[in-house]
Amino acid sequence: MKIITRALLDALGTAVYIILVVSFMFSLQSFASKPDNILIPMAMLMLFVFSAALTSFLVFGKPVFLFIEGKKKEAVKMISYTLLFLFLLTLLAFIVLTGYYGFV
């Protein structure tokens, strides 16, 4: 698989995961009227740790593998493209937000 294609897929996978987590968190608003307990911060911290591990794997997994194989130039290209695609997706999200809230 070409580096650019893999970088785009990793960035899209990260974005889809973020969308799923945010959707899940918004669906939990129905429980907002319930009293807080110790499980809520524990669950959020576990979700944070899992999210950090998963997104780290999606963003850095293949570049680290390439680097270990001695393909340093490809590793740098891959991480650069992945971060570029993530930046563009973030920029797109902010553009959609500004249009939605009428800031344009």
Jmol script that loads the backbone (N, CA, C; Angstrom):
load data "model"
ATOM      1  N   MET A   1       0.858  -1.180   0.000  1.00  0.00           N
ATOM      2  CA  MET A   1       0.000   0.000   0.000  1.00  0.00           C
ATOM      3  C   MET A   1       0.901   1.239   0.000  1.00  0.00           C
ATOM      4  N   LYS A   2       0.551   2.197  -0.790  1.00  0.00           N
ATOM      5  CA  LYS A   2       1.353   3.415  -0.871  1.00  0.00           C
ATOM      6  C   LYS A   2       1.299   4.181   0.449  1.00  0.00           C
ATOM      7  N   ILE A   3       2.351   4.938   0.691  1.00  0.00           N
ATOM      8  CA  ILE A   3       2.466   5.680   1.948  1.00  0.00           C
ATOM      9  C   ILE A   3       1.343   6.694   2.099  1.00  0.00           C
ATOM     10  N   ILE A   4       1.033   7.424   1.043  1.00  0.00           N
ATOM     11  CA  ILE A   4      -0.004   8.458   1.136  1.00  0.00           C
ATOM     12  C   ILE A   4      -1.363   7.824   1.421  1.00  0.00           C
ATOM     13  N   THR A   5      -1.664   6.712   0.758  1.00  0.00           N
ATOM     14  CA  THR A   5      -2.943   6.040   0.985  1.00  0.00           C
ATOM     15  C   THR A   5      -3.043   5.537   2.416  1.00  0.00           C
ATOM     16  N   ARG A   6      -1.972   4.910   2.910  1.00  0.00           N
ATOM     17  CA  ARG A   6      -1.977   4.399   4.284  1.00  0.00           C
ATOM     18  C   ARG A   6      -2.100   5.548   5.282  1.00  0.00           C
ATOM     19  N   ALA A   7      -1.417   6.659   5.040  1.00  0.00           N
ATOM     20  CA  ALA A   7      -1.496   7.814   5.925  1.00  0.00           C
ATOM     21  C   ALA A   7      -2.919   8.369   5.962  1.00  0.00           C
ATOM     22  N   LEU A   8      -3.560   8.440   4.791  1.00  0.00           N
ATOM     23  CA  LEU A   8      -4.938   8.926   4.726  1.00  0.00           C
ATOM     24  C   LEU A   8      -5.873   7.988   5.484  1.00  0.00           C
ATOM     25  N   LEU A   9      -5.706   6.683   5.306  1.00  0.00           N
ATOM     26  CA  LEU A   9      -6.550   5.721   6.018  1.00  0.00           C
ATOM     27  C   LEU A   9      -6.348   5.800   7.527  1.00  0.00           C
ATOM     28  N   ASP A  10      -5.105   5.968   7.970  1.00  0.00           N
ATOM     29  CA  ASP A  10      -4.842   6.102   9.405  1.00  0.00           C
ATOM     30  C   ASP A  10      -5.473   7.375   9.970  1.00  0.00           C
ATOM     31  N   ALA A  11      -5.374   8.465   9.221  1.00  0.00           N
ATOM     32  CA  ALA A  11      -5.972   9.720   9.664  1.00  0.00           C
ATOM     33  C   ALA A  11      -7.495   9.612   9.694  1.00  0.00           C
ATOM     34  N   LEU A  12      -8.074   8.993   8.671  1.00  0.00           N
ATOM     35  CA  LEU A  12      -9.528   8.807   8.652  1.00  0.00           C
ATOM     36  C   LEU A  12      -9.984   7.869   9.769  1.00  0.00           C
ATOM     37  N   GLY A  13      -9.219   6.829  10.025  1.00  0.00           N
ATOM     38  CA  GLY A  13      -9.539   5.920  11.130  1.00  0.00           C
ATOM     39  C   GLY A  13      -9.521   6.643  12.462  1.00  0.00           C
ATOM     40  N   THR A  14      -8.544   7.515  12.655  1.00  0.00           N
ATOM     41  CA  THR A  14      -8.471   8.307  13.882  1.00  0.00           C
ATOM     42  C   THR A  14      -9.672   9.238  13.985  1.00  0.00           C
ATOM     43  N   ALA A  15     -10.029   9.888  12.879  1.00  0.00           N
ATOM     44  CA  ALA A  15     -11.178  10.797  12.886  1.00  0.00           C
ATOM     45  C   ALA A  15     -12.480  10.048  13.163  1.00  0.00           C
ATOM     46  N   VAL A  16     -12.647   8.887  12.561  1.00  0.00           N
ATOM     47  CA  VAL A  16     -13.859   8.092  12.803  1.00  0.00           C
ATOM     48  C   VAL A  16     -13.928   7.656  14.258  1.00  0.00           C
ATOM     49  N   TYR A  17     -12.806   7.234  14.820  1.00  0.00           N
ATOM     50  CA  TYR A  17     -12.789   6.855  16.238  1.00  0.00           C
ATOM     51  C   TYR A  17     -13.194   8.045  17.118  1.00  0.00           C
ATOM     52  N   ILE A  18     -12.659   9.213  16.832  1.00  0.00           N
ATOM     53  CA  ILE A  18     -12.994  10.412  17.612  1.00  0.00           C
ATOM     54  C   ILE A  18     -14.481  10.719  17.493  1.00  0.00           C
ATOM     55  N   ILE A  19     -15.027  10.619  16.293  1.00  0.00           N
ATOM     56  CA  ILE A  19     -16.461  10.872  16.095  1.00  0.00           C
ATOM     57  C   ILE A  19     -17.295   9.878  16.895  1.00  0.00           C
ATOM     58  N   LEU A  20     -16.899   8.609  16.905  1.00  0.00           N
ATOM     59  CA  LEU A  20     -17.633   7.597  17.666  1.00  0.00           C
ATOM     60  C   LEU A  20     -17.584   7.860  19.165  1.00  0.00           C
ATOM     61  N   VAL A  21     -16.408   8.231  19.671  1.00  0.00           N
ATOM     62  CA  VAL A  21     -16.281   8.512  21.111  1.00  0.00           C
ATOM     63  C   VAL A  21     -17.107   9.730  21.496  1.00  0.00           C
ATOM     64  N   VAL A  22     -17.053  10.781  20.689  1.00  0.00           N
ATOM     65  CA  VAL A  22     -17.830  11.988  20.983  1.00  0.00           C
ATOM     66  C   VAL A  22     -19.326  11.692  20.916  1.00  0.00           C
ATOM     67  N   SER A  23     -19.742  10.917  19.940  1.00  0.00           N
ATOM     68  CA  SER A  23     -21.159  10.536  19.846  1.00  0.00           C
ATOM     69  C   SER A  23     -21.593   9.749  21.069  1.00  0.00           C
ATOM     70  N   PHE A  24     -20.742   8.833  21.508  1.00  0.00           N
ATOM     71  CA  PHE A  24     -21.030   8.060  22.713  1.00  0.00           C
ATOM     72  C   PHE A  24     -21.151   8.972  23.928  1.00  0.00           C
ATOM     73  N   MET A  25     -20.232   9.927  24.048  1.00  0.00           N
ATOM     74  CA  MET A  25     -20.251  10.834  25.204  1.00  0.00           C
ATOM     75  C   MET A  25     -21.507  11.710  25.180  1.00  0.00           C
ATOM     76  N   PHE A  26     -21.913  12.154  23.993  1.00  0.00           N
ATOM     77  CA  PHE A  26     -23.142  12.947  23.907  1.00  0.00           C
ATOM     78  C   PHE A  26     -24.367  12.116  24.250  1.00  0.00           C
ATOM     79  N   SER A  27     -24.342  10.826  23.925  1.00  0.00           N
ATOM     80  CA  SER A  27     -25.478   9.969  24.265  1.00  0.00           C
ATOM     81  C   SER A  27     -25.585   9.751  25.774  1.00  0.00           C
ATOM     82  N   LEU A  28     -24.506   9.976  26.501  1.00  0.00           N
ATOM     83  CA  LEU A  28     -24.522   9.820  27.957  1.00  0.00           C
ATOM     84  C   LEU A  28     -25.169  10.996  28.675  1.00  0.00           C
ATOM     85  N   GLN A  29     -25.533  12.047  27.948  1.00  0.00           N
ATOM     86  CA  GLN A  29     -26.150  13.211  28.575  1.00  0.00           C
ATOM     87  C   GLN A  29     -27.473  12.862  29.229  1.00  0.00           C
ATOM     88  N   SER A  30     -28.103  11.792  28.801  1.00  0.00           N
ATOM     89  CA  SER A  30     -29.368  11.388  29.414  1.00  0.00           C
ATOM     90  C   SER A  30     -29.170  10.942  30.862  1.00  0.00           C
ATOM     91  N   PHE A  31     -27.931  10.591  31.210  1.00  0.00           N
ATOM     92  CA  PHE A  31     -27.631  10.190  32.580  1.00  0.00           C
ATOM     93  C   PHE A  31     -27.191  11.369  33.449  1.00  0.00           C
ATOM     94  N   ALA A  32     -27.239  12.573  32.909  1.00  0.00           N
ATOM     95  CA  ALA A  32     -26.729  13.746  33.624  1.00  0.00           C
ATOM     96  C   ALA A  32     -27.511  14.046  34.894  1.00  0.00           C
ATOM     97  N   SER A  33     -28.762  13.668  34.955  1.00  0.00           N
ATOM     98  CA  SER A  33     -29.563  13.974  36.135  1.00  0.00           C
ATOM     99  C   SER A  33     -29.290  13.004  37.286  1.00  0.00           C
ATOM    100  N   LYS A  34     -28.579  11.915  37.025  1.00  0.00           N
ATOM    101  CA  LYS A  34     -28.251  10.954  38.065  1.00  0.00           C
ATOM    102  C   LYS A  34     -27.107  11.495  38.924  1.00  0.00           C
ATOM    103  N   PRO A  35     -27.054  11.108  40.200  1.00  0.00           N
ATOM    104  CA  PRO A  35     -25.959  11.593  41.053  1.00  0.00           C
ATOM    105  C   PRO A  35     -24.614  11.014  40.598  1.00  0.00           C
ATOM    106  N   ASP A  36     -23.579  11.813  40.775  1.00  0.00           N
ATOM    107  CA  ASP A  36     -22.229  11.369  40.417  1.00  0.00           C
ATOM    108  C   ASP A  36     -21.779  10.249  41.346  1.00  0.00           C
ATOM    109  N   ASN A  37     -20.963   9.372  40.828  1.00  0.00           N
ATOM    110  CA  ASN A  37     -20.346   8.349  41.660  1.00  0.00           C
ATOM    111  C   ASN A  37     -18.928   8.109  41.173  1.00  0.00           C
ATOM    112  N   ILE A  38     -18.209   7.264  41.857  1.00  0.00           N
ATOM    113  CA  ILE A  38     -16.791   7.040  41.582  1.00  0.00           C
ATOM    114  C   ILE A  38     -16.549   6.389  40.223  1.00  0.00           C
ATOM    115  N   LEU A  39     -17.547   5.706  39.681  1.00  0.00           N
ATOM    116  CA  LEU A  39     -17.352   5.001  38.412  1.00  0.00           C
ATOM    117  C   LEU A  39     -17.202   5.939  37.219  1.00  0.00           C
ATOM    118  N   ILE A  40     -17.809   7.118  37.295  1.00  0.00           N
ATOM    119  CA  ILE A  40     -17.742   8.047  36.156  1.00  0.00           C
ATOM    120  C   ILE A  40     -16.306   8.499  35.891  1.00  0.00           C
ATOM    121  N   PRO A  41     -15.572   9.038  36.882  1.00  0.00           N
ATOM    122  CA  PRO A  41     -14.190   9.430  36.577  1.00  0.00           C
ATOM    123  C   PRO A  41     -13.297   8.235  36.229  1.00  0.00           C
ATOM    124  N   MET A  42     -13.572   7.082  36.821  1.00  0.00           N
ATOM    125  CA  MET A  42     -12.784   5.894  36.490  1.00  0.00           C
ATOM    126  C   MET A  42     -13.001   5.503  35.030  1.00  0.00           C
ATOM    127  N   ALA A  43     -14.244   5.497  34.598  1.00  0.00           N
ATOM    128  CA  ALA A  43     -14.556   5.138  33.212  1.00  0.00           C
ATOM    129  C   ALA A  43     -13.959   6.156  32.243  1.00  0.00           C
ATOM    130  N   MET A  44     -14.032   7.437  32.580  1.00  0.00           N
ATOM    131  CA  MET A  44     -13.488   8.471  31.700  1.00  0.00           C
ATOM    132  C   MET A  44     -11.967   8.357  31.596  1.00  0.00           C
ATOM    133  N   LEU A  45     -11.313   8.061  32.710  1.00  0.00           N
ATOM    134  CA  LEU A  45      -9.861   7.906  32.675  1.00  0.00           C
ATOM    135  C   LEU A  45      -9.467   6.666  31.872  1.00  0.00           C
ATOM    136  N   MET A  46     -10.213   5.580  32.014  1.00  0.00           N
ATOM    137  CA  MET A  46      -9.926   4.384  31.215  1.00  0.00           C
ATOM    138  C   MET A  46     -10.157   4.658  29.738  1.00  0.00           C
ATOM    139  N   LEU A  47     -11.209   5.398  29.418  1.00  0.00           N
ATOM    140  CA  LEU A  47     -11.465   5.766  28.026  1.00  0.00           C
ATOM    141  C   LEU A  47     -10.335   6.637  27.485  1.00  0.00           C
ATOM    142  N   PHE A  48      -9.849   7.552  28.302  1.00  0.00           N
ATOM    143  CA  PHE A  48      -8.743   8.417  27.902  1.00  0.00           C
ATOM    144  C   PHE A  48      -7.488   7.593  27.588  1.00  0.00           C
ATOM    145  N   VAL A  49      -7.155   6.670  28.479  1.00  0.00           N
ATOM    146  CA  VAL A  49      -5.963   5.840  28.278  1.00  0.00           C
ATOM    147  C   VAL A  49      -6.120   4.960  27.037  1.00  0.00           C
ATOM    148  N   PHE A  50      -7.297   4.347  26.886  1.00  0.00           N
ATOM    149  CA  PHE A  50      -7.549   3.516  25.698  1.00  0.00           C
ATOM    150  C   PHE A  50      -7.466   4.362  24.430  1.00  0.00           C
ATOM    151  N   SER A  51      -8.053   5.549  24.456  1.00  0.00           N
ATOM    152  CA  SER A  51      -8.032   6.430  23.286  1.00  0.00           C
ATOM    153  C   SER A  51      -6.608   6.842  22.936  1.00  0.00           C
ATOM    154  N   ALA A  52      -5.811   7.152  23.946  1.00  0.00           N
ATOM    155  CA  ALA A  52      -4.416   7.525  23.694  1.00  0.00           C
ATOM    156  C   ALA A  52      -3.657   6.366  23.058  1.00  0.00           C
ATOM    157  N   ALA A  53      -3.885   5.155  23.552  1.00  0.00           N
ATOM    158  CA  ALA A  53      -3.198   3.985  22.998  1.00  0.00           C
ATOM    159  C   ALA A  53      -3.648   3.716  21.559  1.00  0.00           C
ATOM    160  N   LEU A  54      -4.948   3.746  21.321  1.00  0.00           N
ATOM    161  CA  LEU A  54      -5.464   3.437  19.985  1.00  0.00           C
ATOM    162  C   LEU A  54      -5.043   4.484  18.956  1.00  0.00           C
ATOM    163  N   THR A  55      -5.198   5.749  19.293  1.00  0.00           N
ATOM    164  CA  THR A  55      -4.822   6.784  18.333  1.00  0.00           C
ATOM    165  C   THR A  55      -3.308   6.843  18.138  1.00  0.00           C
ATOM    166  N   SER A  56      -2.549   6.532  19.178  1.00  0.00           N
ATOM    167  CA  SER A  56      -1.088   6.446  19.011  1.00  0.00           C
ATOM    168  C   SER A  56      -0.732   5.336  18.032  1.00  0.00           C
ATOM    169  N   PHE A  57      -1.412   4.210  18.164  1.00  0.00           N
ATOM    170  CA  PHE A  57      -1.178   3.107  17.233  1.00  0.00           C
ATOM    171  C   PHE A  57      -1.540   3.512  15.808  1.00  0.00           C
ATOM    172  N   LEU A  58      -2.682   4.174  15.637  1.00  0.00           N
ATOM    173  CA  LEU A  58      -3.118   4.576  14.298  1.00  0.00           C
ATOM    174  C   LEU A  58      -2.165   5.597  13.670  1.00  0.00           C
ATOM    175  N   VAL A  59      -1.675   6.525  14.482  1.00  0.00           N
ATOM    176  CA  VAL A  59      -0.832   7.591  13.945  1.00  0.00           C
ATOM    177  C   VAL A  59       0.635   7.164  13.839  1.00  0.00           C
ATOM    178  N   PHE A  60       1.140   6.491  14.875  1.00  0.00           N
ATOM    179  CA  PHE A  60       2.574   6.205  14.937  1.00  0.00           C
ATOM    180  C   PHE A  60       2.947   4.748  14.672  1.00  0.00           C
ATOM    181  N   GLY A  61       1.983   3.844  14.616  1.00  0.00           N
ATOM    182  CA  GLY A  61       2.283   2.422  14.492  1.00  0.00           C
ATOM    183  C   GLY A  61       3.106   2.072  13.270  1.00  0.00           C
ATOM    184  N   LYS A  62       2.603   2.377  12.106  1.00  0.00           N
ATOM    185  CA  LYS A  62       3.307   2.044  10.858  1.00  0.00           C
ATOM    186  C   LYS A  62       4.617   2.816  10.705  1.00  0.00           C
ATOM    187  N   PRO A  63       4.660   4.123  11.029  1.00  0.00           N
ATOM    188  CA  PRO A  63       5.939   4.824  10.922  1.00  0.00           C
ATOM    189  C   PRO A  63       7.025   4.228  11.827  1.00  0.00           C
ATOM    190  N   VAL A  64       6.657   3.822  13.029  1.00  0.00           N
ATOM    191  CA  VAL A  64       7.644   3.207  13.923  1.00  0.00           C
ATOM    192  C   VAL A  64       8.123   1.882  13.332  1.00  0.00           C
ATOM    193  N   PHE A  65       7.191   1.104  12.799  1.00  0.00           N
ATOM    194  CA  PHE A  65       7.545  -0.166  12.157  1.00  0.00           C
ATOM    195  C   PHE A  65       8.509   0.073  10.993  1.00  0.00           C
ATOM    196  N   LEU A  66       8.213   1.058  10.165  1.00  0.00           N
ATOM    197  CA  LEU A  66       9.100   1.385   9.046  1.00  0.00           C
ATOM    198  C   LEU A  66      10.471   1.830   9.541  1.00  0.00           C
ATOM    199  N   PHE A  67      10.484   2.627  10.593  1.00  0.00           N
ATOM    200  CA  PHE A  67      11.747   3.126  11.147  1.00  0.00           C
ATOM    201  C   PHE A  67      12.599   1.973  11.664  1.00  0.00           C
ATOM    202  N   ILE A  68      11.960   1.031  12.364  1.00  0.00           N
ATOM    203  CA  ILE A  68      12.688  -0.122  12.896  1.00  0.00           C
ATOM    204  C   ILE A  68      13.247  -0.979  11.761  1.00  0.00           C
ATOM    205  N   GLU A  69      12.518  -1.062  10.655  1.00  0.00           N
ATOM    206  CA  GLU A  69      12.989  -1.815   9.490  1.00  0.00           C
ATOM    207  C   GLU A  69      14.118  -1.103   8.746  1.00  0.00           C
ATOM    208  N   GLY A  70      14.463   0.102   9.181  1.00  0.00           N
ATOM    209  CA  GLY A  70      15.530   0.848   8.533  1.00  0.00           C
ATOM    210  C   GLY A  70      15.059   1.759   7.419  1.00  0.00           C
ATOM    211  N   LYS A  71      13.755   1.843   7.223  1.00  0.00           N
ATOM    212  CA  LYS A  71      13.189   2.701   6.182  1.00  0.00           C
ATOM    213  C   LYS A  71      12.833   4.058   6.793  1.00  0.00           C
ATOM    214  N   LYS A  72      13.878   4.773   7.185  1.00  0.00           N
ATOM    215  CA  LYS A  72      13.684   6.022   7.926  1.00  0.00           C
ATOM    216  C   LYS A  72      13.019   7.105   7.086  1.00  0.00           C
ATOM    217  N   LYS A  73      13.398   7.200   5.833  1.00  0.00           N
ATOM    218  CA  LYS A  73      12.816   8.222   4.960  1.00  0.00           C
ATOM    219  C   LYS A  73      11.313   7.999   4.790  1.00  0.00           C
ATOM    220  N   GLU A  74      10.914   6.731   4.578  1.00  0.00           N
ATOM    221  CA  GLU A  74       9.503   6.394   4.437  1.00  0.00           C
ATOM    222  C   GLU A  74       8.746   6.655   5.732  1.00  0.00           C
ATOM    223  N   ALA A  75       9.395   6.375   6.870  1.00  0.00           N
ATOM    224  CA  ALA A  75       8.759   6.601   8.171  1.00  0.00           C
ATOM    225  C   ALA A  75       8.457   8.083   8.379  1.00  0.00           C
ATOM    226  N   VAL A  76       9.411   8.931   8.039  1.00  0.00           N
ATOM    227  CA  VAL A  76       9.214  10.373   8.193  1.00  0.00           C
ATOM    228  C   VAL A  76       8.124  10.859   7.239  1.00  0.00           C
ATOM    229  N   LYS A  77       8.122  10.341   6.001  1.00  0.00           N
ATOM    230  CA  LYS A  77       7.070  10.710   5.047  1.00  0.00           C
ATOM    231  C   LYS A  77       5.700  10.299   5.579  1.00  0.00           C
ATOM    232  N   MET A  78       5.610   9.087   6.099  1.00  0.00           N
ATOM    233  CA  MET A  78       4.322   8.568   6.564  1.00  0.00           C
ATOM    234  C   MET A  78       3.776   9.390   7.726  1.00  0.00           C
ATOM    235  N   ILE A  79       4.604   9.679   8.713  1.00  0.00           N
ATOM    236  CA  ILE A  79       4.119  10.456   9.860  1.00  0.00           C
ATOM    237  C   ILE A  79       3.768  11.874   9.412  1.00  0.00           C
ATOM    238  N   SER A  80       4.535  12.411   8.475  1.00  0.00           N
ATOM    239  CA  SER A  80       4.243  13.760   7.973  1.00  0.00           C
ATOM    240  C   SER A  80       2.906  13.802   7.248  1.00  0.00           C
ATOM    241  N   TYR A  81       2.672  12.838   6.365  1.00  0.00           N
ATOM    242  CA  TYR A  81       1.394  12.789   5.648  1.00  0.00           C
ATOM    243  C   TYR A  81       0.222  12.541   6.600  1.00  0.00           C
ATOM    244  N   THR A  82       0.418  11.643   7.567  1.00  0.00           N
ATOM    245  CA  THR A  82      -0.664  11.364   8.521  1.00  0.00           C
ATOM    246  C   THR A  82      -1.025  12.620   9.299  1.00  0.00           C
ATOM    247  N   LEU A  83      -0.024  13.327   9.793  1.00  0.00           N
ATOM    248  CA  LEU A  83      -0.290  14.559  10.545  1.00  0.00           C
ATOM    249  C   LEU A  83      -0.896  15.635   9.646  1.00  0.00           C
ATOM    250  N   LEU A  84      -0.460  15.696   8.399  1.00  0.00           N
ATOM    251  CA  LEU A  84      -1.046  16.651   7.459  1.00  0.00           C
ATOM    252  C   LEU A  84      -2.529  16.347   7.244  1.00  0.00           C
ATOM    253  N   PHE A  85      -2.866  15.082   7.017  1.00  0.00           N
ATOM    254  CA  PHE A  85      -4.270  14.713   6.810  1.00  0.00           C
ATOM    255  C   PHE A  85      -5.099  14.971   8.070  1.00  0.00           C
ATOM    256  N   LEU A  86      -4.534  14.696   9.246  1.00  0.00           N
ATOM    257  CA  LEU A  86      -5.255  14.992  10.490  1.00  0.00           C
ATOM    258  C   LEU A  86      -5.491  16.495  10.630  1.00  0.00           C
ATOM    259  N   PHE A  87      -4.486  17.280  10.281  1.00  0.00           N
ATOM    260  CA  PHE A  87      -4.640  18.736  10.334  1.00  0.00           C
ATOM    261  C   PHE A  87      -5.740  19.197   9.379  1.00  0.00           C
ATOM    262  N   LEU A  88      -5.739  18.656   8.157  1.00  0.00           N
ATOM    263  CA  LEU A  88      -6.758  19.044   7.173  1.00  0.00           C
ATOM    264  C   LEU A  88      -8.158  18.635   7.632  1.00  0.00           C
ATOM    265  N   LEU A  89      -8.289  17.467   8.248  1.00  0.00           N
ATOM    266  CA  LEU A  89      -9.585  17.042   8.779  1.00  0.00           C
ATOM    267  C   LEU A  89     -10.031  17.952   9.928  1.00  0.00           C
ATOM    268  N   THR A  90      -9.083  18.348  10.764  1.00  0.00           N
ATOM    269  CA  THR A  90      -9.397  19.277  11.852  1.00  0.00           C
ATOM    270  C   THR A  90      -9.823  20.625  11.303  1.00  0.00           C
ATOM    271  N   LEU A  91      -9.100  21.106  10.305  1.00  0.00           N
ATOM    272  CA  LEU A  91      -9.441  22.370   9.660  1.00  0.00           C
ATOM    273  C   LEU A  91     -10.835  22.297   9.043  1.00  0.00           C
ATOM    274  N   LEU A  92     -11.146  21.198   8.390  1.00  0.00           N
ATOM    275  CA  LEU A  92     -12.465  20.998   7.806  1.00  0.00           C
ATOM    276  C   LEU A  92     -13.548  21.027   8.889  1.00  0.00           C
ATOM    277  N   ALA A  93     -13.279  20.397  10.019  1.00  0.00           N
ATOM    278  CA  ALA A  93     -14.248  20.404  11.120  1.00  0.00           C
ATOM    279  C   ALA A  93     -14.505  21.827  11.608  1.00  0.00           C
ATOM    280  N   PHE A  94     -13.455  22.627  11.721  1.00  0.00           N
ATOM    281  CA  PHE A  94     -13.639  24.009  12.168  1.00  0.00           C
ATOM    282  C   PHE A  94     -14.355  24.855  11.122  1.00  0.00           C
ATOM    283  N   ILE A  95     -14.110  24.590   9.860  1.00  0.00           N
ATOM    284  CA  ILE A  95     -14.822  25.309   8.798  1.00  0.00           C
ATOM    285  C   ILE A  95     -16.307  24.986   8.857  1.00  0.00           C
ATOM    286  N   VAL A  96     -16.638  23.710   9.038  1.00  0.00           N
ATOM    287  CA  VAL A  96     -18.041  23.304   9.163  1.00  0.00           C
ATOM    288  C   VAL A  96     -18.662  23.959  10.393  1.00  0.00           C
ATOM    289  N   LEU A  97     -17.930  23.995  11.496  1.00  0.00           N
ATOM    290  CA  LEU A  97     -18.450  24.630  12.718  1.00  0.00           C
ATOM    291  C   LEU A  97     -18.717  26.111  12.520  1.00  0.00           C
ATOM    292  N   THR A  98     -17.802  26.809  11.867  1.00  0.00           N
ATOM    293  CA  THR A  98     -18.010  28.243  11.665  1.00  0.00           C
ATOM    294  C   THR A  98     -19.215  28.493  10.760  1.00  0.00           C
ATOM    295  N   GLY A  99     -19.395  27.634   9.769  1.00  0.00           N
ATOM    296  CA  GLY A  99     -20.583  27.754   8.920  1.00  0.00           C
ATOM    297  C   GLY A  99     -21.866  27.436   9.677  1.00  0.00           C
ATOM    298  N   TYR A 100     -21.811  26.433  10.532  1.00  0.00           N
ATOM    299  CA  TYR A 100     -22.986  26.013  11.298  1.00  0.00           C
ATOM    300  C   TYR A 100     -23.419  27.095  12.294  1.00  0.00           C
ATOM    301  N   TYR A 101     -22.447  27.715  12.949  1.00  0.00           N
ATOM    302  CA  TYR A 101     -22.772  28.746  13.930  1.00  0.00           C
ATOM    303  C   TYR A 101     -22.806  30.140  13.338  1.00  0.00           C
ATOM    304  N   GLY A 102     -22.640  30.269  12.047  1.00  0.00           N
ATOM    305  CA  GLY A 102     -22.813  31.550  11.375  1.00  0.00           C
ATOM    306  C   GLY A 102     -21.689  32.534  11.609  1.00  0.00           C
ATOM    307  N   PHE A 103     -20.462  32.049  11.815  1.00  0.00           N
ATOM    308  CA  PHE A 103     -19.328  32.961  12.024  1.00  0.00           C
ATOM    309  C   PHE A 103     -18.753  33.461  10.718  1.00  0.00           C
ATOM    310  N   VAL A 104     -19.206  32.905   9.607  1.00  0.00           N
ATOM    311  CA  VAL A 104     -18.632  33.290   8.312  1.00  0.00           C
ATOM    312  C   VAL A 104     -19.339  34.499   7.778  1.00  0.00           C
TER     313      VAL A 104
END
end "model"
wireframe off; spacefill off
backbone 0.3
color backbone group
